[in-house]
Amino acid sequence: MVLVSAMHITAGVYVNDAEPGIIQDIDEWADRVAPQGPDYRHHRTGETNGDAHLKSLLIHHQVVVPITKGELDLGPWQQIYYAEFDGQRRKRVVIKVIGE
């Protein structure tokens, strides 16, 4: 198994279809659910990224994917995606292979 984790609270990792239309649909859906700009309580701390925190909860911060014979065992159209919701800070992704 491999664990892929976005190591920041305003980013996410997910598995989905490797098709540009669905990726755009996901981005637009997240923007509708957590639009940028409203007066989030988080903004009272001086930050302006309340929407990015909520989008991270929607998408989640990590995925676990099986490995078979040394290869990621994804469906024929699947890919692992990193979602960036707040470009203000330096971010990193951690990838951990678990098992043989």
Buried (B, 14 or more C-beta within 10 A) or exposed (E): EBBBBBEBBBBBBBBBBBEEEEBEEBEEEBEEEBEBEEEBEBBEEEBBBBBBBBBBEBBEBBBEBEBEEEEBEEEEEBBBBEBEBBEEEEBEBEEEEEEE
